[in-house]
Amino acid sequence: MRVSSVRATATDRDRKTTIIDETHLERMTLGDRRLEREVLELFVRQTTIMLGRIVGPDQALAAAAAHTLKGSARGVGAWRVARAAELVESAASGEGDASAMEEAVTELKAASLEASAAIGTRLSGLVAELARTR
């Protein structure tokens, strides 16, 4: 699978136009805004850790880290991150050459940065909302 096929399709945009699928996230956190905040903060931290493992020289570790990140991204509704992590996992498992791995990692970094920025904005709103309800 090429990275270009990871980019959002018309169907993806129709299903959800946000970077984080808010409907999915709300369902996964049972509508609990405090839990949502906690889950998103964990996802951002975990993304940083997993990306560090992915860019290292150990391909088995990179594949395992990409697999972990794929599952976490699916849990919060970060679909672009999940698809990019899946590409990295495949490339690191030997299903591509060095250029495929490099391209997949570049896409994963871009998707992760985009998701982290959106989460940062969302967390700012959540913190303010939770402060008002105390």
C-alpha positions in Angstrom: 0.0 0.0 0.0 1.4 3.4 -1.0 1.3 6.4 1.4 -0.8 8.3 -1.1 -3.6 5.8 -0.6 -3.5 6.7 3.1 -4.6 10.3 2.5 -8.3 11.0 3.2 -10.7 9.9 0.5 -14.0 11.5 -0.3 -15.7 8.7 1.8 -13.4 9.5 4.8 -14.2 13.2 4.5 -17.9 12.5 4.3 -17.8 10.2 7.3 -16.0 12.8 9.5 -14.4 16.0 8.6 -12.5 16.5 11.8 -9.0 15.2 12.6 -10.3 13.4 15.6 -13.6 11.6 15.1 -15.5 13.3 17.9 -18.5 10.9 17.7 -16.1 7.9 18.1 -14.2 9.5 20.9 -17.3 10.4 22.8 -18.6 6.8 22.4 -15.2 5.4 23.6 -15.1 7.7 26.7 -18.8 7.2 27.4 -19.4 11.0 27.2 -17.2 11.5 30.3 -15.3 14.8 29.6 -12.7 14.1 32.3 -12.0 10.6 30.9 -11.8 12.2 27.4 -9.1 14.6 28.6 -7.2 11.8 30.3 -7.3 9.6 27.2 -6.3 12.4 24.8 -3.3 13.4 27.1 -2.2 9.7 27.2 -2.5 9.4 23.4 -0.3 12.5 22.8 2.4 11.2 25.3 2.3 7.7 23.8 2.5 9.1 20.3 5.8 10.8 21.2 7.2 7.7 22.7 6.2 5.4 19.9 7.5 7.8 17.2 10.9 7.7 19.0 10.9 3.9 18.8 9.8 3.9 15.2 12.6 6.1 13.9 15.2 3.9 15.6 17.3 1.3 13.9 15.5 -1.8 15.2 12.8 -2.7 12.7 11.1 -5.2 15.0 10.7 -2.5 17.6 9.5 -0.1 15.0 6.8 -2.6 13.8 5.7 -3.2 17.4 5.6 0.5 18.2 3.6 1.2 15.0 1.2 -1.5 15.9 0.7 0.0 19.4 0.2 3.5 17.9 -2.3 2.1 15.4 -4.5 0.7 18.1 -4.3 3.8 20.2 -5.1 6.0 17.3 -8.2 3.9 16.5 -9.2 4.1 20.1 -9.4 8.0 20.0 -10.7 8.2 16.4 -7.4 9.5 14.9 -8.0 7.6 11.6 -5.2 9.3 9.6 -2.7 8.4 12.3 -4.0 4.8 12.4 -3.7 4.3 8.7 -0.2 5.8 8.6 0.9 3.6 11.5 -0.4 0.6 9.7 1.8 1.5 6.7 4.8 1.9 9.0 4.0 -1.5 10.6 3.9 -3.1 7.2 7.1 -1.5 5.9 9.0 -2.3 9.1 7.8 -5.9 8.9 9.6 -6.2 5.6 6.7 -5.5 3.2 8.6 -2.7 1.5 12.0 -1.2 0.8 13.8 1.6 2.7 12.1 4.3 0.7 8.6 2.8 1.5 9.6 3.0 5.2 10.8 6.5 4.9 7.7 7.6 3.1 5.5 5.9 5.7 7.3 7.4 8.6 7.0 10.9 7.0 3.3 10.4 6.7 3.0 9.2 10.2 4.9 12.2 11.6 2.7 14.6 9.6 -0.5 12.8 10.8 0.7 12.7 14.4 1.6 16.4 14.3 -1.8 17.3 12.9 -3.6 15.1 15.5 -1.5 16.5 18.4 -2.3 20.1 17.4 -6.0 19.3 17.2 -5.9 17.5 20.5 -4.1 20.5 22.1 -6.8 22.8 20.9 -9.5 20.4 22.2 -7.7 20.0 25.6 -7.6 23.7 26.1 -11.4 23.8 25.6 -11.9 20.8 27.9 -9.8 22.3 30.7 -11.8 25.6 30.5 -15.1 23.6 30.4 -14.1 21.4 33.4 -13.0 24.4 35.4 -16.4 26.1 34.9 -18.2 23.0 36.2 -16.3 22.7 39.5 
